[in-house]
């Protein structure tokens, strides 16, 4: 079988052509970026495919028990290094809960007031 194209050329000549092609392609970064974005958009339309590859990635990552333990330790160290952090979170949660209770009480008061007006009118 007779070699054709790059296979028929000596290695240095073929390498020079590849080098020139690579330089040419990388000159227009915006065009390359747009092509990559377009390809990514086409792939990401298939939600089932994206879900499947995400699941595989998650399974591979979580299978590495040492890595997961390291992530957990890092998170705990971050929280423990900021003593006021957890109390600030609890305080904010308590403030939100108190506000919710007030809103519910006002709504209940307004509803009961309307009910009484209807009852005695």
Biopython code that builds the backbone (N, CA, C, O; Angstrom):
import numpy as np
from Bio.PDB.StructureBuilder import StructureBuilder

atoms = [
    (1, "UNK", "N", (0.843, -1.173, 0.000)),
    (1, "UNK", "CA", (0.000, 0.000, 0.000)),
    (1, "UNK", "C", (0.894, 1.244, 0.000)),
    (1, "UNK", "O", (1.837, 1.348, 0.784)),
    (2, "UNK", "N", (0.584, 2.160, -0.873)),
    (2, "UNK", "CA", (1.388, 3.365, -1.009)),
    (2, "UNK", "C", (0.942, 4.417, 0.004)),
    (2, "UNK", "O", (-0.256, 4.651, 0.163)),
    (3, "UNK", "N", (1.896, 5.056, 0.693)),
    (3, "UNK", "CA", (1.581, 6.095, 1.675)),
    (3, "UNK", "C", (1.192, 7.377, 0.956)),
    (3, "UNK", "O", (1.727, 7.706, -0.102)),
    (4, "UNK", "N", (0.228, 8.104, 1.568)),
    (4, "UNK", "CA", (-0.237, 9.367, 0.997)),
    (4, "UNK", "C", (-0.238, 10.446, 2.064)),
    (4, "UNK", "O", (-0.192, 10.147, 3.258)),
    (5, "UNK", "N", (-0.290, 11.697, 1.637)),
    (5, "UNK", "CA", (-0.416, 12.817, 2.562)),
    (5, "UNK", "C", (0.719, 12.905, 3.556)),
    (5, "UNK", "O", (1.884, 12.786, 3.178)),
    (6, "UNK", "N", (0.393, 13.114, 4.838)),
    (6, "UNK", "CA", (1.410, 13.252, 5.882)),
    (6, "UNK", "C", (2.243, 11.983, 6.024)),
    (6, "UNK", "O", (3.435, 12.041, 6.326)),
    (7, "UNK", "N", (1.618, 10.862, 5.808)),
    (7, "UNK", "CA", (2.343, 9.596, 5.960)),
    (7, "UNK", "C", (3.471, 9.482, 4.942)),
    (7, "UNK", "O", (4.486, 8.844, 5.222)),
    (8, "UNK", "N", (3.313, 10.090, 3.760)),
    (8, "UNK", "CA", (4.336, 10.011, 2.717)),
    (8, "UNK", "C", (5.465, 11.021, 2.966)),
    (8, "UNK", "O", (6.549, 10.866, 2.405)),
    (9, "UNK", "N", (5.239, 12.045, 3.788)),
    (9, "UNK", "CA", (6.230, 13.083, 4.028)),
    (9, "UNK", "C", (7.215, 12.653, 5.104)),
    (9, "UNK", "O", (6.923, 11.782, 5.924)),
    (10, "UNK", "N", (8.387, 13.279, 5.086)),
    (10, "UNK", "CA", (9.297, 12.999, 6.189)),
    (10, "UNK", "C", (8.776, 13.719, 7.437)),
    (10, "UNK", "O", (8.001, 14.670, 7.331)),
    (11, "UNK", "N", (9.194, 13.272, 8.591)),
    (11, "UNK", "CA", (8.632, 13.735, 9.862)),
    (11, "UNK", "C", (8.789, 15.237, 10.042)),
    (11, "UNK", "O", (7.833, 15.903, 10.439)),
    (12, "UNK", "N", (9.976, 15.798, 9.760)),
    (12, "UNK", "CA", (10.225, 17.232, 9.973)),
    (12, "UNK", "C", (9.311, 18.092, 9.110)),
    (12, "UNK", "O", (8.790, 19.101, 9.585)),
    (13, "UNK", "N", (9.107, 17.712, 7.850)),
    (13, "UNK", "CA", (8.248, 18.487, 6.951)),
    (13, "UNK", "C", (6.800, 18.462, 7.447)),
    (13, "UNK", "O", (6.124, 19.491, 7.465)),
    (14, "UNK", "N", (6.339, 17.289, 7.844)),
    (14, "UNK", "CA", (4.968, 17.155, 8.354)),
    (14, "UNK", "C", (4.809, 17.954, 9.644)),
    (14, "UNK", "O", (3.776, 18.583, 9.869)),
    (15, "UNK", "N", (5.841, 17.925, 10.492)),
    (15, "UNK", "CA", (5.802, 18.641, 11.760)),
    (15, "UNK", "C", (5.731, 20.149, 11.516)),
    (15, "UNK", "O", (5.015, 20.854, 12.227)),
    (16, "UNK", "N", (6.459, 20.646, 10.529)),
    (16, "UNK", "CA", (6.434, 22.070, 10.205)),
    (16, "UNK", "C", (5.040, 22.495, 9.743)),
    (16, "UNK", "O", (4.568, 23.570, 10.113)),
    (17, "UNK", "N", (4.386, 21.671, 8.949)),
    (17, "UNK", "CA", (3.024, 21.975, 8.486)),
    (17, "UNK", "C", (2.076, 22.004, 9.684)),
    (17, "UNK", "O", (1.229, 22.892, 9.789)),
    (18, "UNK", "N", (2.219, 21.048, 10.570)),
    (18, "UNK", "CA", (1.373, 21.020, 11.771)),
    (18, "UNK", "C", (1.591, 22.271, 12.612)),
    (18, "UNK", "O", (0.633, 22.865, 13.107)),
    (19, "UNK", "N", (2.844, 22.670, 12.772)),
    (19, "UNK", "CA", (3.186, 23.845, 13.557)),
    (19, "UNK", "C", (2.536, 25.096, 12.962)),
    (19, "UNK", "O", (1.955, 25.904, 13.686)),
    (20, "UNK", "N", (2.636, 25.249, 11.639)),
    (20, "UNK", "CA", (2.031, 26.406, 10.972)),
    (20, "UNK", "C", (0.511, 26.392, 11.127)),
    (20, "UNK", "O", (-0.104, 27.433, 11.362)),
    (21, "UNK", "N", (-0.079, 25.235, 10.997)),
    (21, "UNK", "CA", (-1.536, 25.122, 11.150)),
    (21, "UNK", "C", (-1.960, 25.483, 12.571)),
    (21, "UNK", "O", (-2.978, 26.146, 12.771)),
    (22, "UNK", "N", (-1.187, 25.050, 13.546)),
    (22, "UNK", "CA", (-1.490, 25.358, 14.942)),
    (22, "UNK", "C", (-1.402, 26.838, 15.223)),
    (22, "UNK", "O", (-2.252, 27.392, 15.920)),
    (23, "UNK", "N", (-0.368, 27.496, 14.681)),
    (23, "UNK", "CA", (-0.224, 28.943, 14.860)),
    (23, "UNK", "C", (-1.382, 29.678, 14.207)),
    (23, "UNK", "O", (-1.932, 30.625, 14.769)),
    (24, "UNK", "N", (-1.740, 29.230, 13.019)),
    (24, "UNK", "CA", (-2.830, 29.871, 12.287)),
    (24, "UNK", "C", (-4.137, 29.743, 13.064)),
    (24, "UNK", "O", (-4.893, 30.707, 13.186)),
    (25, "UNK", "N", (-4.395, 28.562, 13.581)),
    (25, "UNK", "CA", (-5.644, 28.331, 14.303)),
    (25, "UNK", "C", (-5.699, 29.122, 15.602)),
    (25, "UNK", "O", (-6.767, 29.592, 15.993)),
    (26, "UNK", "N", (-4.562, 29.274, 16.277)),
    (26, "UNK", "CA", (-4.585, 29.943, 17.578)),
    (26, "UNK", "C", (-4.548, 31.456, 17.462)),
    (26, "UNK", "O", (-4.723, 32.145, 18.468)),
    (27, "UNK", "N", (-4.326, 32.002, 16.261)),
    (27, "UNK", "CA", (-4.300, 33.461, 16.093)),
    (27, "UNK", "C", (-5.652, 34.079, 16.393)),
    (27, "UNK", "O", (-5.725, 35.137, 17.018)),
    (28, "UNK", "N", (-6.690, 33.452, 15.969)),
    (28, "UNK", "CA", (-8.013, 34.032, 16.144)),
    (28, "UNK", "C", (-8.686, 33.407, 17.364)),
    (28, "UNK", "O", (-9.546, 32.536, 17.237)),
    (29, "UNK", "N", (-8.279, 33.867, 18.542)),
    (29, "UNK", "CA", (-8.788, 33.291, 19.792)),
    (29, "UNK", "C", (-10.299, 33.473, 19.951)),
    (29, "UNK", "O", (-10.986, 32.573, 20.434)),
    (30, "UNK", "N", (-10.806, 34.620, 19.552)),
    (30, "UNK", "CA", (-12.254, 34.868, 19.689)),
    (30, "UNK", "C", (-13.063, 33.869, 18.870)),
    (30, "UNK", "O", (-14.076, 33.346, 19.334)),
    (31, "UNK", "N", (-12.604, 33.611, 17.650)),
    (31, "UNK", "CA", (-13.319, 32.640, 16.806)),
    (31, "UNK", "C", (-13.267, 31.254, 17.430)),
    (31, "UNK", "O", (-14.260, 30.526, 17.424)),
    (32, "UNK", "N", (-12.111, 30.892, 17.966)),
    (32, "UNK", "CA", (-11.973, 29.578, 18.596)),
    (32, "UNK", "C", (-12.861, 29.484, 19.842)),
    (32, "UNK", "O", (-13.490, 28.457, 20.097)),
    (33, "UNK", "N", (-12.896, 30.570, 20.605)),
    (33, "UNK", "CA", (-13.726, 30.605, 21.807)),
    (33, "UNK", "C", (-15.204, 30.440, 21.436)),
    (33, "UNK", "O", (-15.947, 29.711, 22.093)),
    (34, "UNK", "N", (-15.612, 31.137, 20.364)),
    (34, "UNK", "CA", (-17.004, 31.055, 19.914)),
    (34, "UNK", "C", (-17.346, 29.640, 19.456)),
    (34, "UNK", "O", (-18.437, 29.140, 19.731)),
    (35, "UNK", "N", (-16.408, 28.993, 18.755)),
    (35, "UNK", "CA", (-16.648, 27.609, 18.302)),
    (35, "UNK", "C", (-16.789, 26.671, 19.496)),
    (35, "UNK", "O", (-17.660, 25.801, 19.514)),
    (36, "UNK", "N", (-15.925, 26.855, 20.490)),
    (36, "UNK", "CA", (-16.007, 26.019, 21.689)),
    (36, "UNK", "C", (-17.310, 26.233, 22.441)),
    (36, "UNK", "O", (-17.914, 25.285, 22.942)),
    (37, "UNK", "N", (-17.733, 27.481, 22.513)),
    (37, "UNK", "CA", (-18.990, 27.794, 23.200)),
    (37, "UNK", "C", (-20.167, 27.157, 22.473)),
    (37, "UNK", "O", (-21.068, 26.595, 23.096)),
    (38, "UNK", "N", (-20.146, 27.252, 21.149)),
    (38, "UNK", "CA", (-21.229, 26.674, 20.348)),
    (38, "UNK", "C", (-21.291, 25.157, 20.551)),
    (38, "UNK", "O", (-22.372, 24.585, 20.693)),
    (39, "UNK", "N", (-20.131, 24.521, 20.561)),
    (39, "UNK", "CA", (-20.089, 23.076, 20.797)),
    (39, "UNK", "C", (-20.602, 22.725, 22.179)),
    (39, "UNK", "O", (-21.353, 21.764, 22.345)),
    (40, "UNK", "N", (-20.194, 23.508, 23.174)),
    (40, "UNK", "CA", (-20.655, 23.272, 24.544)),
    (40, "UNK", "C", (-22.153, 23.436, 24.674)),
    (40, "UNK", "O", (-22.807, 22.675, 25.387)),
    (41, "UNK", "N", (-22.703, 24.434, 23.984)),
    (41, "UNK", "CA", (-24.152, 24.653, 24.023)),
    (41, "UNK", "C", (-24.891, 23.481, 23.395)),
    (41, "UNK", "O", (-25.934, 23.064, 23.898)),
    (42, "UNK", "N", (-24.358, 22.944, 22.294)),
    (42, "UNK", "CA", (-25.008, 21.806, 21.637)),
    (42, "UNK", "C", (-25.016, 20.589, 22.551)),
    (42, "UNK", "O", (-26.023, 19.889, 22.658)),
    (43, "UNK", "N", (-23.893, 20.343, 23.207)),
    (43, "UNK", "CA", (-23.800, 19.177, 24.090)),
    (43, "UNK", "C", (-24.704, 19.358, 25.301)),
    (43, "UNK", "O", (-25.378, 18.416, 25.718)),
    (44, "UNK", "N", (-24.726, 20.563, 25.869)),
    (44, "UNK", "CA", (-25.469, 20.764, 27.110)),
    (44, "UNK", "C", (-26.983, 20.779, 26.908)),
    (44, "UNK", "O", (-27.728, 20.746, 27.887)),
    (45, "UNK", "N", (-27.449, 20.828, 25.673)),
    (45, "UNK", "CA", (-28.891, 20.761, 25.412)),
    (45, "UNK", "C", (-29.430, 19.379, 25.805)),
    (45, "UNK", "O", (-30.572, 19.244, 26.243)),
    (46, "UNK", "N", (-28.595, 18.378, 25.641)),
    (46, "UNK", "CA", (-29.001, 17.011, 25.979)),
    (46, "UNK", "C", (-28.866, 16.833, 27.491)),
    (46, "UNK", "O", (-27.812, 16.428, 27.981)),
    (47, "UNK", "N", (-29.944, 17.138, 28.231)),
    (47, "UNK", "CA", (-29.916, 17.124, 29.686)),
    (47, "UNK", "C", (-29.620, 15.729, 30.246)),
    (47, "UNK", "O", (-28.945, 15.588, 31.266)),
    (48, "UNK", "N", (-30.136, 14.705, 29.563)),
    (48, "UNK", "CA", (-29.894, 13.340, 30.037)),
    (48, "UNK", "C", (-28.402, 13.021, 29.960)),
    (48, "UNK", "O", (-27.841, 12.409, 30.870)),
    (49, "UNK", "N", (-27.767, 13.442, 28.869)),
    (49, "UNK", "CA", (-26.329, 13.207, 28.704)),
    (49, "UNK", "C", (-25.541, 13.957, 29.776)),
    (49, "UNK", "O", (-24.619, 13.401, 30.373)),
    (50, "UNK", "N", (-25.900, 15.216, 30.019)),
    (50, "UNK", "CA", (-25.193, 16.009, 31.027)),
    (50, "UNK", "C", (-25.369, 15.394, 32.417)),
    (50, "UNK", "O", (-24.436, 15.364, 33.218)),
    (51, "UNK", "N", (-26.575, 14.906, 32.686)),
    (51, "UNK", "CA", (-26.838, 14.266, 33.971)),
    (51, "UNK", "C", (-25.987, 13.010, 34.123)),
    (51, "UNK", "O", (-25.421, 12.743, 35.183)),
    (52, "UNK", "N", (-25.914, 12.247, 33.034)),
    (52, "UNK", "CA", (-25.156, 10.991, 33.059)),
    (52, "UNK", "C", (-23.675, 11.249, 33.325)),
    (52, "UNK", "O", (-23.068, 10.580, 34.161)),
    (53, "UNK", "N", (-23.085, 12.229, 32.608)),
    (53, "UNK", "CA", (-21.658, 12.462, 32.813)),
    (53, "UNK", "C", (-21.400, 13.104, 34.173)),
    (53, "UNK", "O", (-20.354, 12.868, 34.778)),
    (54, "UNK", "N", (-22.338, 13.909, 34.658)),
    (54, "UNK", "CA", (-22.190, 14.479, 35.994)),
    (54, "UNK", "C", (-22.234, 13.403, 37.065)),
    (54, "UNK", "O", (-21.477, 13.442, 38.034)),
    (55, "UNK", "N", (-23.130, 12.443, 36.879)),
    (55, "UNK", "CA", (-23.252, 11.339, 37.839)),
    (55, "UNK", "C", (-21.976, 10.504, 37.860)),
    (55, "UNK", "O", (-21.495, 10.113, 38.924)),
    (56, "UNK", "N", (-21.436, 10.238, 36.677)),
    (56, "UNK", "CA", (-20.198, 9.453, 36.590)),
    (56, "UNK", "C", (-19.071, 10.198, 37.299)),
    (56, "UNK", "O", (-18.308, 9.610, 38.065)),
    (57, "UNK", "N", (-18.977, 11.510, 37.033)),
    (57, "UNK", "CA", (-17.937, 12.310, 37.692)),
    (57, "UNK", "C", (-18.104, 12.297, 39.202)),
    (57, "UNK", "O", (-17.126, 12.151, 39.936)),
    (58, "UNK", "N", (-19.333, 12.450, 39.667)),
    (58, "UNK", "CA", (-19.593, 12.430, 41.101)),
    (58, "UNK", "C", (-19.264, 11.092, 41.735)),
    (58, "UNK", "O", (-18.715, 11.029, 42.835)),
    (59, "UNK", "N", (-19.606, 10.023, 41.031)),
    (59, "UNK", "CA", (-19.306, 8.679, 41.559)),
    (59, "UNK", "C", (-17.797, 8.459, 41.627)),
    (59, "UNK", "O", (-17.281, 7.905, 42.598)),
    (60, "UNK", "N", (-17.099, 8.901, 40.581)),
    (60, "UNK", "CA", (-15.641, 8.736, 40.580)),
    (60, "UNK", "C", (-15.005, 9.530, 41.710)),
    (60, "UNK", "O", (-14.091, 9.049, 42.379)),
    (61, "UNK", "N", (-15.489, 10.741, 41.918)),
    (61, "UNK", "CA", (-14.932, 11.594, 42.959)),
    (61, "UNK", "C", (-15.239, 11.037, 44.345)),
    (61, "UNK", "O", (-14.353, 10.953, 45.195)),
    (62, "UNK", "N", (-16.498, 10.656, 44.571)),
    (62, "UNK", "CA", (-16.870, 10.186, 45.911)),
    (62, "UNK", "C", (-16.330, 8.796, 46.204)),
    (62, "UNK", "O", (-16.309, 8.377, 47.361)),
    (63, "UNK", "N", (-15.893, 8.072, 45.178)),
    (63, "UNK", "CA", (-15.291, 6.755, 45.410)),
    (63, "UNK", "C", (-13.927, 6.909, 46.078)),
    (63, "UNK", "O", (-13.440, 5.989, 46.734)),
    (64, "UNK", "N", (-13.321, 8.072, 45.906)),
    (64, "UNK", "CA", (-12.023, 8.343, 46.514)),
    (64, "UNK", "C", (-12.262, 8.813, 47.949)),
    (64, "UNK", "O", (-12.402, 10.010, 48.201)),
    (65, "UNK", "N", (-12.306, 7.872, 48.875)),
    (65, "UNK", "CA", (-12.656, 8.159, 50.266)),
    (65, "UNK", "C", (-11.673, 9.136, 50.919)),
    (65, "UNK", "O", (-12.071, 10.000, 51.700)),
    (66, "UNK", "N", (-10.400, 8.991, 50.594)),
    (66, "UNK", "CA", (-9.399, 9.880, 51.184)),
    (66, "UNK", "C", (-9.635, 11.321, 50.741)),
    (66, "UNK", "O", (-9.526, 12.249, 51.543)),
    (67, "UNK", "N", (-9.955, 11.502, 49.474)),
    (67, "UNK", "CA", (-10.225, 12.837, 48.950)),
    (67, "UNK", "C", (-11.450, 13.446, 49.632)),
    (67, "UNK", "O", (-11.433, 14.616, 50.015)),
    (68, "UNK", "N", (-12.506, 12.655, 49.781)),
    (68, "UNK", "CA", (-13.723, 13.156, 50.419)),
    (68, "UNK", "C", (-13.467, 13.509, 51.882)),
    (68, "UNK", "O", (-13.990, 14.503, 52.386)),
    (69, "UNK", "N", (-12.664, 12.698, 52.558)),
    (69, "UNK", "CA", (-12.327, 12.984, 53.956)),
    (69, "UNK", "C", (-11.534, 14.287, 54.053)),
    (69, "UNK", "O", (-11.724, 15.078, 54.977)),
    (70, "UNK", "N", (-10.644, 14.494, 53.086)),
    (70, "UNK", "CA", (-9.843, 15.720, 53.058)),
    (70, "UNK", "C", (-10.734, 16.952, 52.886)),
    (70, "UNK", "O", (-10.522, 17.972, 53.542)),
    (71, "UNK", "N", (-11.726, 16.854, 52.006)),
    (71, "UNK", "CA", (-12.663, 17.953, 51.789)),
    (71, "UNK", "C", (-13.435, 18.239, 53.082)),
    (71, "UNK", "O", (-13.601, 19.395, 53.471)),
    (72, "UNK", "N", (-13.902, 17.183, 53.739)),
    (72, "UNK", "CA", (-14.639, 17.343, 54.992)),
    (72, "UNK", "C", (-13.797, 17.993, 56.082)),
    (72, "UNK", "O", (-14.271, 18.869, 56.805)),
    (73, "UNK", "N", (-12.541, 17.557, 56.194)),
    (73, "UNK", "CA", (-11.645, 18.141, 57.201)),
    (73, "UNK", "C", (-11.391, 19.616, 56.912)),
    (73, "UNK", "O", (-11.364, 20.443, 57.824)),
    (74, "UNK", "N", (-11.207, 19.933, 55.644)),
    (74, "UNK", "CA", (-10.937, 21.321, 55.267)),
    (74, "UNK", "C", (-12.135, 22.210, 55.625)),
    (74, "UNK", "O", (-11.965, 23.313, 56.144)),
    (75, "UNK", "N", (-13.339, 21.719, 55.345)),
    (75, "UNK", "CA", (-14.542, 22.477, 55.686)),
    (75, "UNK", "C", (-14.659, 22.694, 57.182)),
    (75, "UNK", "O", (-14.981, 23.794, 57.630)),
    (76, "UNK", "N", (-14.400, 21.649, 57.957)),
    (76, "UNK", "CA", (-14.479, 21.761, 59.418)),
    (76, "UNK", "C", (-13.431, 22.728, 59.944)),
    (76, "UNK", "O", (-13.707, 23.522, 60.844)),
    (77, "UNK", "N", (-12.227, 22.663, 59.385)),
    (77, "UNK", "CA", (-11.163, 23.573, 59.819)),
    (77, "UNK", "C", (-11.542, 25.022, 59.520)),
    (77, "UNK", "O", (-11.281, 25.915, 60.325)),
    (78, "UNK", "N", (-12.149, 25.248, 58.374)),
    (78, "UNK", "CA", (-12.555, 26.607, 57.999)),
    (78, "UNK", "C", (-13.579, 27.138, 58.984)),
    (78, "UNK", "O", (-13.469, 28.274, 59.445)),
    (79, "UNK", "N", (-14.571, 26.326, 59.307)),
    (79, "UNK", "CA", (-15.615, 26.758, 60.241)),
    (79, "UNK", "C", (-15.030, 26.971, 61.629)),
    (79, "UNK", "O", (-15.365, 27.951, 62.295)),
    (80, "UNK", "N", (-14.168, 26.075, 62.073)),
    (80, "UNK", "CA", (-13.604, 26.177, 63.421)),
    (80, "UNK", "C", (-12.632, 27.347, 63.539)),
    (80, "UNK", "O", (-12.429, 27.870, 64.634)),
    (81, "UNK", "N", (-12.033, 27.762, 62.431)),
    (81, "UNK", "CA", (-11.077, 28.869, 62.495)),
    (81, "UNK", "C", (-11.772, 30.215, 62.630)),
    (81, "UNK", "O", (-11.124, 31.227, 62.894)),
    (82, "UNK", "N", (-13.081, 30.230, 62.452)),
    (82, "UNK", "CA", (-13.861, 31.458, 62.585)),
    (82, "UNK", "C", (-14.914, 31.252, 63.659)),
    (82, "UNK", "O", (-16.054, 30.912, 63.341)),
    (83, "UNK", "N", (-14.558, 31.451, 64.930)),
    (83, "UNK", "CA", (-15.466, 31.123, 66.033)),
    (83, "UNK", "C", (-16.808, 31.841, 65.973)),
    (83, "UNK", "O", (-17.828, 31.258, 66.341)),
    (84, "UNK", "N", (-16.835, 33.064, 65.528)),
    (84, "UNK", "CA", (-18.089, 33.800, 65.488)),
    (84, "UNK", "C", (-18.969, 33.435, 64.309)),
    (84, "UNK", "O", (-20.121, 33.860, 64.229)),
    (85, "UNK", "N", (-18.427, 32.648, 63.394)),
    (85, "UNK", "CA", (-19.145, 32.319, 62.168)),
    (85, "UNK", "C", (-20.451, 31.563, 62.442)),
    (85, "UNK", "O", (-21.511, 31.945, 61.945)),
    (86, "UNK", "N", (-20.368, 30.502, 63.226)),
    (86, "UNK", "CA", (-21.559, 29.691, 63.488)),
    (86, "UNK", "C", (-22.578, 30.468, 64.316)),
    (86, "UNK", "O", (-23.782, 30.339, 64.095)),
    (87, "UNK", "N", (-22.106, 31.273, 65.267)),
    (87, "UNK", "CA", (-23.055, 32.049, 66.074)),
    (87, "UNK", "C", (-23.727, 33.119, 65.219)),
    (87, "UNK", "O", (-24.893, 33.446, 65.440)),
    (88, "UNK", "N", (-22.997, 33.669, 64.243)),
    (88, "UNK", "CA", (-23.600, 34.659, 63.345)),
    (88, "UNK", "C", (-24.683, 34.015, 62.486)),
    (88, "UNK", "O", (-25.733, 34.612, 62.247)),
    (89, "UNK", "N", (-24.420, 32.795, 62.026)),
    (89, "UNK", "CA", (-25.419, 32.076, 61.230)),
    (89, "UNK", "C", (-26.662, 31.802, 62.073)),
    (89, "UNK", "O", (-27.787, 32.000, 61.612)),
    (90, "UNK", "N", (-26.455, 31.346, 63.311)),
    (90, "UNK", "CA", (-27.587, 31.057, 64.198)),
    (90, "UNK", "C", (-28.371, 32.328, 64.507)),
    (90, "UNK", "O", (-29.601, 32.304, 64.540)),
    (91, "UNK", "N", (-27.675, 33.428, 64.733)),
    (91, "UNK", "CA", (-28.343, 34.686, 65.030)),
    (91, "UNK", "C", (-29.208, 35.131, 63.855)),
    (91, "UNK", "O", (-30.345, 35.564, 64.040)),
    (92, "UNK", "N", (-28.659, 35.021, 62.644)),
    (92, "UNK", "CA", (-29.412, 35.412, 61.454)),
    (92, "UNK", "C", (-30.645, 34.513, 61.276)),
    (92, "UNK", "O", (-31.723, 34.992, 60.922)),
    (93, "UNK", "N", (-30.474, 33.211, 61.523)),
    (93, "UNK", "CA", (-31.605, 32.284, 61.410)),
    (93, "UNK", "C", (-32.681, 32.622, 62.433)),
    (93, "UNK", "O", (-33.872, 32.574, 62.124)),
    (94, "UNK", "N", (-32.266, 32.964, 63.653)),
    (94, "UNK", "CA", (-33.232, 33.332, 64.695)),
    (94, "UNK", "C", (-33.973, 34.613, 64.325)),
    (94, "UNK", "O", (-35.174, 34.730, 64.568)),
    (95, "UNK", "N", (-33.260, 35.574, 63.737)),
    (95, "UNK", "CA", (-33.896, 36.819, 63.315)),
    (95, "UNK", "C", (-34.946, 36.549, 62.231)),
    (95, "UNK", "O", (-36.041, 37.112, 62.257)),
    (96, "UNK", "N", (-34.597, 35.688, 61.288)),
    (96, "UNK", "CA", (-35.549, 35.349, 60.218)),
    (96, "UNK", "C", (-36.778, 34.654, 60.801)),
    (96, "UNK", "O", (-37.906, 34.935, 60.398)),
    (97, "UNK", "N", (-36.553, 33.750, 61.747)),
    (97, "UNK", "CA", (-37.667, 33.022, 62.355)),
    (97, "UNK", "C", (-38.571, 33.982, 63.125)),
    (97, "UNK", "O", (-39.795, 33.867, 63.061)),
    (98, "UNK", "N", (-37.978, 34.925, 63.850)),
    (98, "UNK", "CA", (-38.768, 35.898, 64.600)),
    (98, "UNK", "C", (-39.604, 36.758, 63.648)),
    (98, "UNK", "O", (-40.764, 37.058, 63.927)),
    (99, "UNK", "N", (-39.003, 37.148, 62.529)),
    (99, "UNK", "CA", (-39.731, 37.933, 61.534)),
    (99, "UNK", "C", (-40.899, 37.123, 60.959)),
    (99, "UNK", "O", (-42.001, 37.647, 60.797)),
    (100, "UNK", "N", (-40.656, 35.864, 60.656)),
    (100, "UNK", "CA", (-41.742, 35.006, 60.151)),
    (100, "UNK", "C", (-42.881, 34.901, 61.149)),
    (100, "UNK", "O", (-44.055, 34.968, 60.785)),
    (101, "UNK", "N", (-42.510, 34.733, 62.429)),
    (101, "UNK", "CA", (-43.548, 34.630, 63.464)),
    (101, "UNK", "C", (-44.388, 35.908, 63.527)),
    (101, "UNK", "O", (-45.610, 35.849, 63.667)),
    (102, "UNK", "N", (-43.724, 37.063, 63.422)),
    (102, "UNK", "CA", (-44.465, 38.333, 63.456)),
    (102, "UNK", "C", (-45.398, 38.458, 62.259)),
    (102, "UNK", "O", (-46.542, 38.889, 62.400)),
    (103, "UNK", "N", (-44.913, 38.083, 61.089)),
    (103, "UNK", "CA", (-45.747, 38.162, 59.879)),
    (103, "UNK", "C", (-46.952, 37.249, 60.018)),
    (103, "UNK", "O", (-48.071, 37.645, 59.692)),
    (104, "UNK", "N", (-46.736, 36.036, 60.496)),
    (104, "UNK", "CA", (-47.843, 35.093, 60.679)),
    (104, "UNK", "C", (-48.843, 35.643, 61.698)),
    (104, "UNK", "O", (-50.054, 35.539, 61.505)),
    (105, "UNK", "N", (-48.334, 36.227, 62.777)),
    (105, "UNK", "CA", (-49.226, 36.783, 63.802)),
    (105, "UNK", "C", (-50.049, 37.927, 63.227)),
    (105, "UNK", "O", (-51.248, 38.018, 63.490)),
    (106, "UNK", "N", (-49.415, 38.806, 62.441)),
    (106, "UNK", "CA", (-50.151, 39.917, 61.834)),
    (106, "UNK", "C", (-51.205, 39.420, 60.857)),
    (106, "UNK", "O", (-52.324, 39.932, 60.828)),
    (107, "UNK", "N", (-50.846, 38.424, 60.060)),
    (107, "UNK", "CA", (-51.818, 37.867, 59.109)),
    (107, "UNK", "C", (-52.984, 37.213, 59.842)),
    (107, "UNK", "O", (-54.141, 37.366, 59.451)),
    (108, "UNK", "N", (-52.670, 36.491, 60.898)),
    (108, "UNK", "CA", (-53.721, 35.840, 61.681)),
    (108, "UNK", "C", (-54.630, 36.895, 62.316)),
    (108, "UNK", "O", (-55.852, 36.751, 62.289)),
    (109, "UNK", "N", (-54.048, 37.950, 62.884)),
    (109, "UNK", "CA", (-54.807, 39.026, 63.504)),
    (109, "UNK", "C", (-55.722, 39.693, 62.477)),
    (109, "UNK", "O", (-56.893, 39.956, 62.751)),
    (110, "UNK", "N", (-55.167, 39.963, 61.281)),
    (110, "UNK", "CA", (-55.959, 40.596, 60.229)),
    (110, "UNK", "C", (-57.101, 39.672, 59.793)),
    (110, "UNK", "O", (-58.229, 40.126, 59.602)),
    (111, "UNK", "N", (-56.809, 38.378, 59.637)),
    (111, "UNK", "CA", (-57.835, 37.425, 59.223)),
    (111, "UNK", "C", (-58.946, 37.330, 60.273)),
    (111, "UNK", "O", (-60.131, 37.361, 59.941)),
    (112, "UNK", "N", (-58.547, 37.215, 61.541)),
    (112, "UNK", "CA", (-59.539, 37.107, 62.602)),
    (112, "UNK", "C", (-60.371, 38.382, 62.699)),
    (112, "UNK", "O", (-61.570, 38.323, 62.971)),
    (113, "UNK", "N", (-59.743, 39.526, 62.480)),
    (113, "UNK", "CA", (-60.460, 40.798, 62.497)),
    (113, "UNK", "C", (-61.522, 40.830, 61.394)),
    (113, "UNK", "O", (-62.656, 41.246, 61.631)),
    (114, "UNK", "N", (-61.153, 40.393, 60.201)),
    (114, "UNK", "CA", (-62.139, 40.353, 59.106)),
    (114, "UNK", "C", (-63.268, 39.377, 59.408)),
    (114, "UNK", "O", (-64.430, 39.642, 59.101)),
    (115, "UNK", "N", (-62.922, 38.266, 60.002)),
    (115, "UNK", "CA", (-63.929, 37.269, 60.338)),
    (115, "UNK", "C", (-64.920, 37.843, 61.357)),
    (115, "UNK", "O", (-66.128, 37.632, 61.249)),
    (116, "UNK", "N", (-64.389, 38.573, 62.348)),
    (116, "UNK", "CA", (-65.263, 39.182, 63.356)),
    (116, "UNK", "C", (-66.151, 40.237, 62.733)),
    (116, "UNK", "O", (-67.333, 40.321, 63.069)),
    (117, "UNK", "N", (-65.609, 41.051, 61.826)),
    (117, "UNK", "CA", (-66.423, 42.067, 61.156)),
    (117, "UNK", "C", (-67.562, 41.421, 60.386)),
    (117, "UNK", "O", (-68.701, 41.885, 60.438)),
    (118, "UNK", "N", (-67.244, 40.331, 59.663)),
    (118, "UNK", "CA", (-68.274, 39.649, 58.883)),
    (118, "UNK", "C", (-69.332, 39.025, 59.800)),
    (118, "UNK", "O", (-70.523, 39.009, 59.489)),
    (119, "UNK", "N", (-68.865, 38.522, 60.921)),
    (119, "UNK", "CA", (-69.759, 37.867, 61.845)),
    (119, "UNK", "C", (-70.730, 38.857, 62.483)),
    (119, "UNK", "O", (-71.904, 38.535, 62.663)),
    (120, "UNK", "N", (-70.268, 40.038, 62.822)),
    (120, "UNK", "CA", (-71.112, 41.011, 63.512)),
    (120, "UNK", "C", (-71.673, 42.096, 62.607)),
    (120, "UNK", "O", (-72.266, 43.053, 63.105)),
    (121, "UNK", "N", (-71.507, 41.980, 61.307)),
    (121, "UNK", "CA", (-72.102, 43.009, 60.445)),
    (121, "UNK", "C", (-73.408, 42.588, 59.871)),
    (121, "UNK", "O", (-74.029, 43.346, 59.127)),
]
sb = StructureBuilder()
sb.init_structure("model")
sb.init_model(0)
sb.init_chain("A")
sb.init_seg("    ")
for serial, (resi, resn, name, xyz) in enumerate(atoms, 1):
    if name == "N":
        sb.init_residue(resn, " ", resi, " ")
    sb.init_atom(name, np.array(xyz, "f"), 0.0, 1.0, " ", f" {name:<3s}", serial, name[0])
structure = sb.get_structure()
